[in-house]
Structures are given as C-alpha cells and as structure tokens.
Amino acid sequence: MALQGPIPISFALLFPHGCYVVGEVQAAKDFDAKRDTQAKDKVTGLPVWQVPVMDADPSLKAAQKTVTVKILAEDAPDVPPSLPGLPIAPVEFDGLEVKPYVQQATGRLAYSISARVMRAPRPQSAKTTGSAGKEAAA
C-alpha cells in the first residue's frame, strides 16, 4: 500500500465550514514517559501542543463537534483574537495531517489531527481556489 504514516489533508477538506478555538493551548502529555513530560513528535522531534476546536459543520451531532488538534512547534502557538463579545476565536491550520487509529475502548476507527501552524483565517478574497477552479479557468 502506498499510504504509510500520516495523511496530508487541506483545511478546506477537513473543516469545510471552518472551526473555532474553544479552549486553551496546552502541552500534550507523553503518556509513554515515566515522568510528567511534554510529548514530542516521533518524526520531527518537535514539541506537541494541543488545542480543542469546534467544527462549525451544522450537520454534526453535538458529541462530534469538538476535536483536539495537535500542533507541532517549538513554542506554544498563539490563539488568534476571539470574535467581539464571544469567547471563541475563528482559526485555520496549515500543514494538516490525519492519522487513523482504532480506539481501544470502542474498537472504532478514529483520527488524530495534527498541524504545523495555527493562524487567523484569511479573508475570503485571499483564499485560493482548488484544482476545480483552475480547470474551469483553462
């Protein structure tokens, strides 16, 4: 099989309706270490941070809306500014990857989401079109 390791994915494909930070950025714990240590990515060696985000997809059930995104970075990423009067901040991620795994408790397929960069969303006019837009212009 050609696919091995994490699967790269675009933000638009993973979060087509956008997403919002709904908690604090925290150091991810290394559960394999004997001491309370921050996790490090096995490939890059970078520290792993995690942040809870709410998927804005209206078709999701309440239990499916909040996911944790792990961010591989030397320093804790800054959360973009929140919306005026609300405790949530719209956010986008670059360098997204998903890693499928089987949850031990349920035996169901799940996904670990990681990113390289967390940032404020780009204005609509600055977003690039996908390959479909390029084909239509040709």
Stockholm file with secondary structure:
# STOCKHOLM 1.0

chainA/1-138         MALQGPIPISFALLFPHGCYVVGEVQAAKDFDAKRDTQAKDKVTGLPVWQVPVMDADPSLKAAQKTVTVKILAEDAPDVPPSLPGLPIAPVEFDGLEVKPYVQQATGRLAYSISARVMRAPRPQSAKTTGSAGKEAAA
#=GR chainA/1-138 SS CCCCSCEECCHHHHCTTCEEECSCCEECBCTTSSSSCBCBCTTTCCBEEEEEEEECCTTSCHHHHEEEEEEECSSCCCCCCCCTTSSCEEEEEESCEEEEEECTTTCCEEEEEEESEEECCCCGGGSCCCHHHHHHHC
#=GC SS_cons         CCCCSCEECCHHHHCTTCEEECSCCEECBCTTSSSSCBCBCTTTCCBEEEEEEEECCTTSCHHHHEEEEEEECSSCCCCCCCCTTSSCEEEEEESCEEEEEECTTTCCEEEEEEESEEECCCCGGGSCCCHHHHHHHC
//
